[in-house]
Structure formats: structure tokens, C-alpha cells
Amino acid sequence: MMILDSISEGVFTVDADWRITSFNTAAEGITGVSRKDAIGQSCHEVFKANVCDSGCVLRETMENQKAIRNKAITVMRTDGKVIPISVSTALLKDDFGNVVGGVETFLDLTVVDELRKELEKKYCFGDIISKNERMLRLFSILPQIAQSESSVLIEGASGTGKELFALAIHNSSRRKDGPFIAVNAGALPDTLCESELFGYKSGAFTDAKRDKPGRFALADNGTIFLDEIGDISPAMQVRLLRVLEEKYFEPLGSTQKVETNARVITATNRNLAELVEQGKFRDDLYYRINVVKIAIPKLSERKQDIPLLVDHFIRRFNHLTGKEITGVSEETMAALMHHEWPGNVRELENAIEHAFVLCNEGLLQLKHLPAQLIPRNDLPVGSNPMSMKDIEKEAIRKALGRNGWKKTKTAGELGIDRNTLRRKIRQFGITEPGNYQGHT
């Protein structure tokens, strides 16, 4: 018992009748129940956990002969406070291999839970999560953007979460009780795009059996989100410009004007300013939609967000699948940090979902990731894994390169102060190219 009293995890054992036979010091501190009062009692009388009646983890272990690892539950302390804990269970056997009881270890997650809430409060806007300096600057102005009625242009590579930004703006605006209508405008041919956006009247074309409202009509008193705006044809650019300028449209087959008050948010993965210079996008439409512009950085430019995003996706998929995945292994996180993520946040989400398919409990391991994410270095998997220090060194070196070896800018991207960055550069022996030396 002396050894058990020296560890920070709570530990207790039960006999075959579910009576507590041992109860360590950490268990006393977490539950508020003294060892004297706990021993001899039924475990459910001491713990009052949310799973005692419907899914006791110890009972499951003893009935199925299978240990449980890091299952998240809640228990009620003697002071009435409900706290989150993580529990693991195992069987107790005698010298002959007969099951004589069970053992449960548990860890108080209150501090972790509170820290997570603080992180979410500080680093979230809607469902967008980041602690990158550029993203936090966006978070600081998004409430003002949301409260305005101005058109918004969101620029960012595919998979960066442009629609998530548009939805967050809508949900924080005065229009939040109105509809949010999303359209991938670039994926529709001209004739279909026109009927989708503006609707049509019965008889407008051969298959038009009845009137159909368009997306602008459906978005009245709300927000219409036009994705991939840079891919629409010149003819559609003209029609869209007229709607934005005059606040009305005409459904196909109709001569009657229909007013619209929908707020327009557009998005593109292309550089619209360059398209304007090339004559491929109307400058008057560009200036009409570009009242407020939001530029979303790629995931490769904000890798310090990967652990936050991984935790977010694990909790989401735990909820969707009913699994109890507790996190990722060190090697898995190293691989995630090393990957360049051409598909951005969407690719990371897909990678975690892939891992969930292959992993049933515990930590997501390297073997659970999609094959293209596992570092190989032309060797069999696992024969030469990169260490966390290697990953950190490589991330710093690439960030310095992206930022012209300007340390203040690089430190901001990495979410560390400049002195820490300088120390890391010396520690890892990272040398600056001659033409960059002296930059701060």
C-alpha cells in the first residue's frame, strides 16, 4: 500500500462482491472519501459515477475478462461537486489464475478540462480553432465584420475552412436567425448556375413544370455564401454584379423584379486581384465583393494549431462513434507535425477519421494513419522514426525560410517569443543563409 500511496493516480480494488478492499491516498483526495470510510463499502456507494447504474466499467471488465483503458467518466465528490476523471480497469487473480476481484485506477481531469475550456475561450471563434498570430488577429476583427452588413471576400486554399468562416460570421451577425445558404458557384455551368441562384418560373424551359425559388430568394433576411467565385463565367459575373448593385434579380422566364436583402459572402482559392489584371474577372465586381477581405493561412503556415485541431477532432469523432480514444502517441503527433498538409485542415480531419476507423481505444498510433502520412525515409515503417526534436528543428527551419529568416515574424507564426526562437536556433544548430543574416 505504501507504493500505491506515493503515486498521483487514485487506485482502489474490489473483491468478487464489489466491496472495496484497498483505497490509496490519491483516491481519498480525488473523491473526498477517507480510506476508513471507503473500505468495506460497495464501490458505487463511494463513487456515485455517471456509469455506475448503466455501464459500470469494473463490471464490464470482470464480465468480459477485458481491461479498459482511459475511459472518460464523471464522479460526484462528497462535497457534491461533479468532476471529470479518466479510469482504467484490470482483473485481480489469485496464484491459480482465478478472478478474485478487480482494480481501478483513475486520474482527476479537472485541471485538464479547465485548461481546455480556457484554450477554447481564447483560441476559438465559432468552430474555428487556432492560436496562430495571424488567425488570432482575424478572430479579433470577426465580431465587427459579423455585425456589419458589408460584403466579405474570403481567400484561402482548398480545405482551409472558408465556409466555416462564413458560417461563423453569419452566426455572430444580426442575421443569425435567418437562413445560411451555401452555393459552390464555380462547380455549376452557366445555365444551371443562373437557375440555382435566381430561380425560374413555370414554363421557362422544357422541364420547368412549376416555379422554383433560387438561392438568393431562399437567403432572404439571411446570408448567401458563394464559394469559388473566381470560377464563374463572365456572363454570370455581369448578372451577379447587377444583383449586388441594384438589390434585385429576375428569375428565369420572368419579367418581374424580385428584391433581395441577402448578405453576400464570397470565397475563392484563387488570387482574384491577379485574375482582374489578366482580364479574367471583372474589376467592378471584384471591388463590389471585396469590401472586407479575409485571407486564411494554410495549415502548413500555422503548424502550432495541429495539436489543438487533433484534440478537437478526437473529441468530435469520439462523440460520433461512441469510442473512447484518449489522444495520439508521440510518434503519431511527430508525423502529423512533419507533414506539409496540402489539403489543409480538411486533410487533417480526414486523417483523424481514418485513424478512428482502425483504432478502437486508447491512443491513435502511427499505424492507424493514412499511408502517405507515415514517415518512411525509404525504410520500412517504424525503422527510423523522426524524434520530436527532429520535427521541431525542421518546423523551425521551414518557418524561418517562409518568413525570410525574420525572427520576429517567424516567432509570431510559431506562437513563441523571439528570445525562445533564438535559443532554439542555437540549440538545434540551425544556420542562416548568408543573404539573410542580420534580419530580426
N, C-alpha and C positions, 0 to 999 in steps of 0.2 A: 504493500500500500504506500510505502514511503516513496517509491519511484513514481507511482501514479500521482501523488500529491505534488510532485515537482514539475509537472507539465501544465501547459496553459489550456489544454482541451479538457472539457468535462468528460468523465468516464464513470459509468455505472454498470453493474452486472445484475442479472436476474436469474432465479432458478426456474425450474420447469413449471412452477405455479405462478410465475410472473411477479414474485416477491423480490424486492431489491436486496442484494446480498453485499454489495460494496458501493461506495459513493465517494468520489475523491474531492479534494478541496476546491478545484475549479468548478466542479458540478455544484457545490454549495454556493459559490459566488455568482454563478450564472442564474441559478434558479431561485436563490434566496432561501432554500430549504437546507437546514442543517443535516449533517450526516446522521446524527442520532435520531432525528425525526423521519429520515428517508428510509433507513434500513428496516426491512420487515414489512414495508408498505408496498401495495401494488404500484407499479410504475406509472399507471395512468392517473393515480391519485396525487402523485408528486408532480408530474409534468404538465398535465392538462394541455396537451398539444392539440393542434387542429386536425391531426390524423389519428388520434387515439381511438375514436369510435369507428371511423370508416376505413382506415388504412394504416394500422399500426406497423411501423417499419420493422420492429423486432419480431412481431408475429409473422410478418411476411418472410423474414429470414429463417425463422425456425420451422415454418411450414414448408417452404420451398427449398430449404437447405442451401440458400444462396445469399452471400453477403451483399449489402447495399452500400454504395459509396456516395458520400457528399450530397445527400438529398436535402433540399431546402424546405424547412417547415417553420412553424411558429409555435412558441410555448408561452404560457402565462406564468409570470413570476408570482411570488407570494404577495407582492405589493400591487398586484392587479395589472401590471404593465405587460403588454404582449411584445415579445421580442423575436426577431428572426434568428434562426440557428441553422447550421448545416450538420446533418447527422450521418454517421456511418455505423454499420452493424456487422456482427460476426457471430458464429456459433461458439459455445463453450462445450468442450468434450472432455470426458474422463480419460484415464490411461488406456481404456479399452476401446476408445473411439465412439462411445455412446454420448449423445447430446444430453447435457445436463442443465443447459441454460443458454443465455445469450449475453453479449456485451455490446454496449452502445457508446460511441464517442461522439461528442458534439462540440461545436465551435460557435461562439457568440458572433453574429454578423452585424450587430447593431452599428458599430463604427463603420464597417464597410458599406452598409446600407445608407447611413447618413452621408458618408463621403460621396457615394454615387448620386444621391439627391442633390448635394451641393454642386457636383460637377455638372449635372443636368441643368440645374438652375443657371449656372454661369455660362455653360458652353452649348446651350440649346436655343433654337428658335423654331417653334413648331416641332416637327420631327427631324429637323436638321441638327446634326451634332458635329461640333468642331471646337478645337482650341487653337487653331491656326490663326495667326495675327490678322491675315487678310480676311479670313472668314469672320472673325470677331468684329472687325470694322464693319463688315456687311451687316452683322447682327445688330450693331448699334444704330444703323440708319433704317433698317427694315420697318420698324414701327412707324416712323414718319412717312416712309414710302407707302405703307399699307393704308394709312389714314388719308392720303391724298387721293385724288381722282385721276391723276396723270397716267398716261400710257407708260408701260415699262417694257424695256427690251432686256432679255436675259441671254447673255452669251456664255457658252461653255461647251466643252467637248461632250460627246455622247456618253451617257452614264454618270454625269456629274450631279444629276438631281435637279435639272431645270424645272421640271413640273412640280417637284416638291417645294421649290422656292415660290413658284407661282401660287400653289395651294396655301402655303404659309402666309403669303401676302393677303390672299383672299380671306383666310380665316381670321386675320388680325385687322381686317378693314370693317368699315361700317356696312359693307355688303355681305358680311359673313352668314347672314340668314338667307341670302339669295343663292341661286344656283352657281356652281362652278362647272363650266363646260369646256372640256379639253378636245382639241382637234389637231391631228397631225396633218397640217395643211400640205406639207411637201410630199406626202405619200399619195395624194389624190390627183387624178388627171383633171384638166380644166373643167370639163362639163360636170363631172361629179363633184368637184370642189365647189363650184358655184351653187349647185342644188343643195349640197350639205350645209354650206354657210348661210344661204339666203332662203332656202326652201323653194317650193314650187306650188303652182295651182293645178287643180284637176284639169287634164287635157293639155298641159304644157308640152308633153311629149307622149309617145305611144303608150308607155307603161304607167303613166301618171293617172291612176284611177281615182285618186282623192287628193285633197290638199295635204301638204306636208310642211310643217314649220321647220325652218332652218336653225342652225346652231345659234345665230345671233338672236333669233326670237326666243329660243329656249333660255338664253343667258340674260334675258331682260331682268333688270334690278340686281344682277349679279356680275360675274366675271367670265369672259371668254378667253381661253388660253390657246393661242395659235402657235403650235410648235413647228419647227423647221420652216420658218417664214422665208428664209433665204432661198428656198427651192421652188417657190410658186412662180408661175409664168408671168411675163409682162402684162398680159391681158388681165389676169387676176389681180396683179398689183394695182392696176388702174381702178378696178371695181372696189377693191379694199380701201384705197385712198379716198374715194368718194364717200364711202360709208363713214370713215373716220372724220372727214371734214364736215359732212352735212348731217350726220347722225340719223340717216335713214337708208333704207335699201328697198329694192323691188324684187319680190320673189319671181322665179322664172314663170313666164306665162301671165304675169300680172302687170298692169299699168298703175296700180295703186301703190303709193309710198307707205312704207311701214317704219315708224320711228323706232329707234333703239337707244337705250341708255346703258348698254352693257359696257363695263370697263374692259379695255383690251390690254392683255399682257401677251407679248410675243417672245419667242425664243429661237435661237439658231445655234448650230455648231460650226457655222462659217463666219468669216470676217466680213460683215456687211459693208464696212467702210471700203474695203478693197473691191467688193462687188460693185459698189457705186462708182468707184474710179474706173472700173473696167466696163462700165455701161451695162452691167447685167442686173442692176437693181436700181429702181427709181430713187433719185436723191430726195424728191419731195416726200415720198412715202417713208424713206429712211428717217428723215427729220421729224416726221409725224409720229412714228412709233418710238423714236429714240429720245423721249423727253427725260426719262430716267433710265440709265443703263447699269445693269449688274453683271459683272464679269466673275464667273465662278472658276476658281483654280482647279487644276487637275488633282487627282488623288496623289500622284507622284510628287506634287509640289507641296503636299501637306501630310507627309507620312506620319507625323506625330498624332494624327487623328485615327490611325489604324487600330490601336488598342481600344479606343473609345467606341469605334464603329463595330469592332468584333464583339465587344461586350453587349452592345445594343442588339446586334443581330442574333447572338446566342440567346438572349432573353426573349426576343420575338419568336424564334423558332422553338424554344422550349415551350412557350405558350401555345403555339400552333400544333406541335406534335405530341405534347404531353410528356416529353422526355425531360431528364434532369442533367443536361450537360453543364458542367461547372466552369468550363473555361477552355483554354488551349495550352498545350505543352510549350516549354521554352523553345524547342526546335521548331514547332509549328509557327509560333509568333515570329521567330527569326526568318522563316521562309516567307511569311506574309510581308514582313518589313523589307525584305530583299527584292520582292517582285516589283516591277515598274507599273503595273495596273493600267494597261492601255484601255481597258474597258471601264476604268474608274470605279466609283462606289458600287455601281451595278454589278461589276465583275466580282468585287469583294463579297457582296451579298450572295451572289450565286455560288462562290467558293465555299462559304459557310453553310449554305443549304446543301451543297454536295456532300460536305463532311458530315452533316447531320444524317444523311441517308445511310452512311456507312458506320456511324458511331451510335451506340445505344445508351451509353452512360459514361460518366467520368469526364476526362479531358479529351478534346479533339487532338489527335495525333497526326504526325506528318503523313502517315499512310492514308489518312482519310481525305487529304486534299486532292483536288484535280491534278492529274499527272504533270501538267505544264507549270505548276507552282512549286513542285518539289525540286530543290537544287540538286543537280546531278553532277556537274563538272566532269562530264564524260565518264563517270564512275557509277557503279550500282548504287541504288538508293540507300542512304544511310552510311556509306563507306567513308565519306568525307564531308560531314555536315559543317556548315559555317557556324562559328560561335557567335554569341550575342555581340562580342567586341568587334568581330569582323563586320557584322551587319551595321553596327553603329558607325564604324570608321567609314564604310562605303557610303552610308546615308549622308554623313557629313561632307565627304569629298564631293559627292554629286550635287548636294545643295550649294556648296561653295562654287562649283562650276556653273550652276544655273544662275547664280547671282553675281557673276564676275568677280568672285573672291572678295566681295564686300562683306565684311564680318558683321556689321550691324544689320544689314538686310538679311543675311543668312541666319543669324541668331533669331531674328523675328520670325522667319519661316519655320525654324525648328522649335520655336517656343522656349528658348533658353536665353539667358543673358549673355552679353558679349564676352565677359570675362570667363564664363564657363566654356564658351566656344573656343577661346584662345587656349585654355587649359587642355581641352580635348584634342586640339590640333597638335599641341606639343606632345601629349600623351601617346597619340597614335602615330606620331612621326609623319604627319601629312605635310608635304612641301608645296608651296605655292609656285606656279609657273612664273618665270622671270618678269613677264609683261604685266603681272597682276600685283607684284609685291608692293607693299606700302598702302594698299587700299584698306579702308576701315569700315 
